[in-house]
Amino acid sequence: MRFKSDYIPFILIAVACVAMAVISIIPGASGAYSSLPMMSLWVAVACTGAVLIVRRRLWRRMPVFLLHVALLVILAGALVTRLTASTSTLRLAPGESAVVDGDTVCLRSFEVEMYPGTQAPRDFVSVIEVGGAAHTVSMNSPARAGRHVYYQSAYDPAAGTTVLTARADIPGTAVSYTGYALLALAIIWLLLTRGRAAAIAILLLAPAAASAAPRVIAPEAARALGDIYVYHSGRIMPMSTLASDFTLRVTGSTSYRGLSPEQFLSGWLFFYDDWRREPCIKVKGEKAPLALTDFFTDSGVYRFADAAHADANDRFALVSQAAAGSLWRIFPAADSCGLRWLSPVDEQMPELALDDWRLVRHGMGYLAELAVHGRDAELAAAIGRIGRYQRLRAGDDVLPTVAQVRAERVFLAMSRLPWVAVVLLVAGLALTLWTRPLLCGGVAAAGALWTMAMIASGWIASGNIPLTDGPGTMMWLAAGTLAAAALLRRSQAQPLMLTVGALALCVALMGHRQPAISQAVPVLRSPLLSAHVLCVTAAYAMLAVMALCGAAALLGRRSLFSTARRLLRPAVLVLALGIFIGAVWAGQSWGRYWGWDPKEVWALITMLVYSLPLHRRSLPMLGSDRAFAIFTTAAFVTVLITYFGVNFLLGGLHSYA
């Protein structure tokens, strides 16, 4: 009877996982996470788990005991928060006040800090007065005043108000953070035993048509055009980046008929009559590319007027903007609100000097005249003068540096080479069947260096570590796994690591078909983001290798059973560490360390599911190699849902990742 009673906490954990999974897919059901039945379920998990801890006398294995105690403390902190915390939302304009539990909160000032030379917000900063004392609140930097901690939650530009969250949760936060500290200590203790530290460090720190072609400008003029700057998608970028994005979105490819992206983009402005009849616009649902004239019937009626043709409308709008000139925001001009970037069709700014306005209004027309008459050398020189004008009016402190421009071009060039990932994938599959450790290590090392070069170029170009979107995290996963495959040559899982890294690189490059260099939104500008994403990504990489090892072992490679088992504990521990670093980050950003967002829920489900095989003494049915391999292979579905399913199906705060 005692042995069977050991099943109870694990059965309850399984029930909790199923309940969370069901709630996550029901629209508008998020309130069920904190309902009385769910709270009772978690209390039952904690109580039965505590009984099992005593029964097993886990204090004889101190790091394991500390880990389980930490989880109980975290659950206790969540309960205290649920029962005692209070939260208020304040919407204040400068000079306005609000009363929070007897405290008067007055907004002295509010400022939206922009990235230099753009209208993209870098940070939101509120200066508030509470009890006669001033406090500064910004994203990821809350302020404590009395019983409350004030967080910068949002900004409402329409109403001109800042949105602050005032949260009173001293006891719950103290208990929860004590649990996080104990958890971190236990995880580090466990990872530094049994020779696991090196492997974890590697994963964390490494993770044509027959018709006549329409006219275009000469290659030298196209190169000069690619060197000037344009304001697009909320940031200042080289024209070469906009041209690449435009070409890909219009044609579905990175080039058209051997032309450079700059030639393709400029053709729509300088040689519109040629290009409007060119069948180069790829529209979803159409068998062949369309010409711009195909968007209209013979009577001049627009064919795609209904909402069902959003894809066609997007491409039509993009091409129309290029042809009309509104896409060409290349002229910097300063006014009382800061630096703006004007296109030839924008309204005149009162503060703009007459000579500058003439350049804005007529400069592109002069370039078009040179292009039409084939005066290519003069065209390249005129474009160069616009580049010098940009530096004069915007300033070197606003424009991207030469190093950033070069890095961005390298990044874009590398992102257009999907065959690299395909070669690595084929090599990984071949070397799984035909084992050659030295060759596998060399291929993996080359792939790791290539991937890290792409990460570094994107990092330099944007100024932000590339961890704020799905493709970026997949790049780190690929780099870490490929580095592990290169260094762990004695591991029988080496070719499987190479395969996982190649698959991750394939996914990353598919995501990077659209240029992914962007400014980080204020909430993502936190050092905790890097640690959180790197830990979670490293854990997913190990779980992916485990799944492949389990599948290969079931197909006859029995020696891989032991490799899969060795990866289990570090994978679960690193995933737990990543989840709770994310909780601390959320606490600093939004004032709540757990919000039952779908990504959070499924990451927790994944951690709980993979923790079951760690308890072989209580769950002997998972003790056999075959059962373990089947379990870990099937359990990888939770990773796929966490990483991909949430992004594409469930959404939420983490859908960008």
N, C-alpha and C positions, 0 to 999 in steps of 0.2 A: 504493500500500500504506500509506503514511503516513496518508493521509486516512482510510482504512477503520479503521486501528488507533485512531483517535480515538474510535471508537464504543465501545471496550471499557469504559471507566469508566461510561458511561451505560447500557450493557447490564447491567453488574453492579448499578448502582443500581436499575434496573427489576426485576431478579431479587430484590434485597433487599426492595423494596416488596411484590412479590407474596408472598414468603416471610413477611414480617411480617403481611400481611393474612390469609394462611391460618392462621398460628399464632394470631392474635387471635380467630378464630372457633371454634377447637378447644378445648373445655373441658379445663382442667387441663394445657394444653400450654405454659404460660408459661416453663418451664425451657428450651424450645427456643431462646429468644431468645439465651441465653448459651451455647449448645452449640458444640462445636468447628466444625461446618460453618458456622454463622452467624458465628462469630468469624473464620474463614478468609475468608468472603465480605467482611466489613468490612475486613480487612487488604488484600485484593485491590483493593477500592475505593480505599483510601488510597494504595496503591502505584501503581496505574495513574493515579490522579488526580494524584499528585505528578509522574509522568512527563509528563503532559499540561501541567501548570503550567510545567515547564521548557521543553517544546517550544514552547509558546505565548509564552514569555518574558513572563509576566504581570507581572513586576516593573516593566515599563514603564508599567503602569496600577496604581499603588501601592494605592489602596483596594480594587480587585478582587483584587489579589495578597494583600493583608492578610486579606481575607475568606476566601479559600481556604486560606491558611496556618492561620487560626484554626480552621477545620473539621478540618484534619488534626491540629492540636494537641489538639482536643477528643476526637477518636477515639483519639489516643495516650493521653490521660488515662484514657479508659474502659478501655483495655487494661491500663494500669498498675494501675488499681483492681481489675480482674478478677483480676489475677495476685498482687497484694500485700495487698489489704485484708482485714481480719478484723473480724467483727461478733459481739458477744455480747449476749444479752437477759437483763436482770436483773429479777427479781420480788422486791421487798423490802418488808417491813413495817417501821415505825419501830423502830430498834434492831437490825435484822438486818444482816448483812454478807455479802459475796460476794467472791471472788477473781477478778480479771480479769488474766491474763497477769502474775501475780506481784503486782499492786496490790490491796490490800484496800480495798473500797468499802463504807462503812457509811452507811445511811440514818438521818440524825439526825431528820428530821421530814418530814411530807408534809401538804399542805393543798390542798383543793379550794376555790378561790375561786368564789363564786356571784355571779351578777348580783343586785343589791340586791333583797331581798324575794322572791326566787324560789328554786327548787331546780334552776335551770339552771346548769351549770358555765360559768364565765367563763375559768378558767385552772387548770392543774394545776401545783403548785409543789413540788419536792423539794429538800431541803437534804441534800447528801451530803458525806461526809468521805473524802478520798483522800490518803494520805501525810501525815496530820495537818493538812491544810488543808481548810477548808469551802468548798463551791461550791454555788451556787443554780442549779437547772435547771428551766426551765419551757417551755411550748410556744413554739416559734419563738425560744427563747433558750437554746441549748446552753451547756455549760461544758467548757473544756479542762483536763485534768489529766494531765500526763505525755504519754504517746504517744496517749492516747485522748481522744476528744470524747464527752461524755455528752449524750444527747438524751432529753427527756421524751416517751415514745411513747404511753403510755396509762395507764389506771387501772382496776384490777379491784375494784369496790366489794364484790363478794361475798366475796373473800378479804381485803379490806382492804390490798391491796398496790399499790405504784406499779410501773409497768413502764418501765424505762429501757433505752436502747440504747447500748452502748459500742462505738465504732467507731474503729479504727486505720487511717487511710488518708491519711497526710500527703503522700506523694509523688503519689498519684493525684489527690487533691483539688487540690494545688498546680498540677499540669499542667493539669487540667481548667479550673480557675478562671483560669489564664493564658489558655487558649483563649477563655473567655467574655469576658475583658477585651479581647482582640484583636478578637473578633467585634463587641462593642459599639462599639469605636472604628471599625472598618471600616463598620459599618452607619450610624453617625452621619455619617461622612465621605461615604458614598454618598448618603444622604438629603439632605444639605445642598448637593448639587450639582444642576445642571440644574433649579433652581426647584421642587424637590419639597417643600421643607420646609413651605410654607404649607398645602398639601393634607394632608400627614400630620398637622400640628398640629390641623387642623380635625377630622379623623377621630378622633384620639386624645383630644382634650379636649372636643369638643362633646357619640365614640361614645355564665173564671168559670162556675160551675155554677148551675143554676136553684134548688137547694135553699137554705134559709135559712143565712146565714153563721153560724158559731159565734161566741160572744161573745169580745170582746177588751177590753183596757183602753183608756182614752181616749188620744188623741194626746199630750196634755200629760204624762200619766203615763208614756207610752212614751218621750218625750224625756228625762224625768228618769231613767228606768231606763237609757237609753243612756249617761248621763253617769257612772254609778258604775263601779267597777272589778270585774274578776273575774279569777281565776287560772285559766288554761287553756293547754294546749299548752306548758307550761314557762315562761310569762311572764305578767306582769300586763298586762292589756289593758282598754280600755273595753268595757263590756257591748255597745255597738253593734257592735263587731267580732265578738264571739262570736255575736251575733244574726244578723249577715249571713252568717257561716260556716254556722251552723245552718240557716238558711233555704235557702241554696244547696244544702247537702248533702242536705237532706230533700226539697225540691221540685224541685231541678234548675234553679231560677230565683232571681233576687235579690229577688223579692217574690212574695207570694201574694194574689191577689184584691184587689190595691190596698192591702194592709196593710203597715205598716212591719215590718222584721225584728224589732224589739223587741216589737211586738204579736203577731207570729206565735210567737216563742219563749215569751213570758210566758203565752200562751193555754194552752200545754200544762201549765203549773203551776197557773194560777189557774182554768182552766175545762176541766179534763181530760175531764169527761163529754161536753162538746160536741165536743172535738177528736178524741177517740179514734174517732169515727164519720166524721170528715171525710176523704174520699179525696184526700189531698194528698201522700202519700209515694211518690216516684218510685223504682221498683225496676227494675233492669236485667232485661230479658226479659219484663216484664209489659206488656201492651198499654195499660193505663190505670193512673193512680195508685191506690194502695191506701189504705184506711183502716187504722188500727191494729188494728181488729177483724178485718180480712181476713187478718191474719197467723195466725189460728187457725181451725180447722175448727169445725163446729157442735158437735162433742163436746169442744171445748176443747184439741185437740192442735195444737201449734205446727207450721205448714206447712213451714217452711224449716229444719228441724233438721239436714239434711246439709250437709257442707262445701262443696258445689257452689254454695250460695246465700250466699256471703260478702257480696255487695252488700246483699242483703235483711237479713242479720244485723247489718251495720254500721248501717244506718238504724234498725232496730228498737232496737238498743242506744242509739243517740243520742237517739231520742225518749223511750225509757224513762228515761234519765238526766235529761232535762229535766223529765219528769213527776214522777219520784220525788224530785227535788231535788239529786241528787249532782252535777249539772252546775253548780250555783249555788254555787261556791266564792268567796263574796264577803266573808267575815268574817275579817280578819287577826287572828292571835293569835300571841304570842311564847312560845317555850319554850326549853329549854336548847340545842336544835339550831338556833335561829334563828327566823325568821318563817315561820309556816305560814298557809295560807288554808283555812278550814273551810267546809263546806256544812252545811245543816240536818240531814243524816243521818249526819254523821261522829260518831265516838266522842268522848266528853268528854275534854279534856286536863286532867290533874291541876293544872297550873299556872294554868289559866284561872279568873278570878274568877267567882263565882256569877252576878252580874248580866250579865257578858259571855256566859256560857254560856246563860243564859235568852234573850238576844238571838239567839244562833246557832240555838238549838233552836226558838224560837217566833216569831222575827222575820218569816220568810216566811209563816208561818200568819196573822199579823196583816195583812200586805199582802194575802194572799188574801181575807181577810174583807172588807177595804175594797173590793177589786176586785169581789167577788161582789155586794155591796150598792150598787155604783155610786157610791161616795163618792170620785170621781176627784180632787178637789182635795186631800182628806186623803191619798189614796194617793200623789200626787206629792210632798206634803210629807214623808210618812214615808220615801219612797225617798231624798229629799234628806238626811234625817237619817242614813240608812245611809252616804251618801257622806261626810258630815262625820265619822262614826264611823271610816270607813276611813282618813281623813287623820289622825285623832287617834291611832289604834293603829299604823298603818304608818309614818307620817311622810312629809313632802314629799320627803325625799331618796330614798325608795324608790319612791313612786308616780310614774307618768309626769307630766310637766309639762303645763300647759294647752296650751302650744305643740305638744307631742308629740301630745296628744289631737286637737287641731284638725288637725294634719298627717295623722294617721292617718285621720281622717274624709274629708279631701280625697283622700287616696290611694285609699281604698276607693270613694269616689264616682266617681273618674276611671276606676278599673279596671272599673267596671260600664258603661262606655260604648264597646262595641266598634264602634259605628257610626262613631266618629272615624277608626279605622284603615281601615274600609271606604271612607269618603269619600276619604281620601288615596290609597288604592289605585286607586279608579276614576279619580281625577284624574290619577294618574301614568300609567295606561294610555291615557287620553284624550289627554293632552299628549304622549305618545310619538308618536301619529299626527298630532296637530294642534299643532305646535310653537309655543309662546308663552312665551319665556324669562321675561318679567316676571311673568306670571301663575303660572308654575311656581315661580319663586322665592318669590313671596308665599305660595303654598300650602305649600311646603316649610318656609318660615320659621315659619308658624303651627303646622305639625305639630311642628317642632323645639322651639318654645317650650312647646307642650302636653306633649310627652314629657319635657322637662327639668323642667317643673313637677311631673310625676308622680314622676320620679326624686328631686327635692328633697324632696317631701312624704314619700316612703318613707324617705329618708335621715334626715330630722328625726325621724320617728316611731320608728324603730328605734334610732337612734344609730349605725348602721353603714352604710357605703357599700353600696348595693344591687348587689353583684357576686358574691354567694355562691350564686346559683342560676341556673337556665336563664332564667326570665323576666327576672331582673334584667340579665343580660348582653345579652339581646335588646333590652331598653329602651335600653341604651347604644349598641348597634349601630344601632338606629332613630334615636336622637338624633344620633349622629355623621353618619350618611348623610343625614339630612334637613337638617342644618346645612350639609353640603357641597353639597347640591343648591341650598340657598338662596343660598350665596355664590358658587358657580362658575357664574354665569349664562351665561358664554360657552362653556361646555362642552356639546358635543352629547350627552353622556351625562346631562345634567341631569334629564330626565324619568325616565330609568332609575334614577338615584339615588333619586328620589322614590318610585319603585315599590318598590325594595329596602327603603327605610326603612319604607314602609307595610306590606310583608310582614313585616318584623321586628316591627313594632308589633302586627300581628295575632297573631303567635305569642306575644308577650309578654302580651297581654291575655287570650289563651286560658289561659295559665299562671296569670295573676293572678285567674282566676275564684274560686279559693280564696285567702283572705287570705294574703299571702306575707310579712308583717312578722314577723320572728322574731329571736331573739338569735343572734349568730354563735357557732358552736362554737369552742373554743379554737384549733384549728389554723388557722382561717380569719382569725384576728385578727392579720394581718400586713400591713404596708404594701406588701410585695412582691406581695400578691394583687391589689391595684388595678392596678399597673403590668402585671402578667402578663395579667390579663383584658382590660384596655383595649387592649393591643397585639394580642392574638390576635383580639379582636372587631373591631378596626379592619381587620385583614388580611382577615378573613372578609367584611366589608362590601365591600372593594375587589374581592375575588374574585367576589362575587355580581354587582357591577356589571359586571365583566369578562365574566362568563358571559352576562348579558343583552345586553351590547354585541356579543359574538360572535354570539349567536343573531339579533339584529336585523340585523347586517351580512350574515349568510348569507341573510336574507330580503329583502335589497335595500338596506338602509341602509349602503352601503359606506363612508361617511365615518366610521363608528364603529370601523372596523378600527384606526385610529391611536389612538383613545381607549383601546381595550382594551390595546394594546401599552404605552401610557404608564403604565398602572396596574400592569403586571406586576411590574416591579422593586421599587417601593415596597411592594407587597403581600407579596412573598416576603421582603423584608428585615424588614418589621415583624413578619411571622409568625415568622421566625427569632429576632428579638429577644424576642418574647413567650414562645416555647418555652424559651429559655435563661434568661430571668428566672424562669420557672416552675421550672427546674432548680435555680437558686440558692435559691429558696423551699423546695423539697423538701429541699435539703441542710441548711437551717437547721431544718426541722421534723422530719424523719425520719432525717437522717443519711445519706441517699443521694440523689444529684441526678438519678438516673434509675432508674425501677422497672419499666419495661415494662408500665405500666398501659395498658389499651386506648385511653384517650383520648390518652395520650402517644404511643403507637405510631401512631395514625391522624393525629395532628397532624404527626408526623415524615414519614409517608407523603405527606401533603398538601404539605408544604414541598418534599420531594424531587421530587414529580411536577411541581409548578409551576416548579421550578428548571430543568427541562429546556429550555423555550423560551428561557431566558436565554442559552443556549449555541448561538446561531444559526450561528456559524462552524463548530462541530464537528457540529451537527445541521442541515444546510441544508434537510432535508425539512420543517422547521418554519418556514422563512423566508417562505413565501408567506402572504399574508393569509388566504386561505381555509383552509389547513392550520392556521394558528395559531388561527383562530376555532373550527374544529371541535375542536381539542385543548382549548382553554380552556373551551369549553362542556361537553365531556364530562368534563373533569377536575373540574368542580364537584361531581361525585358524591362525590369524596373529602371535600369540605367537609361535604356533607350527612351522610355517614357519621360523620365526626368529631364533628359537633355533635349530631345527632339519633340516628343509628344506635347509637352507643356508649351513650347515655343509656338508650334503650329496649330494646336487644337484648343488649349486651355487658356493661353494668354496670361495676364497678370503683370505684376511689377517687374518680374524677371524675364519677360518674353523677349527682351533684347539679347539675352544671353543664351 
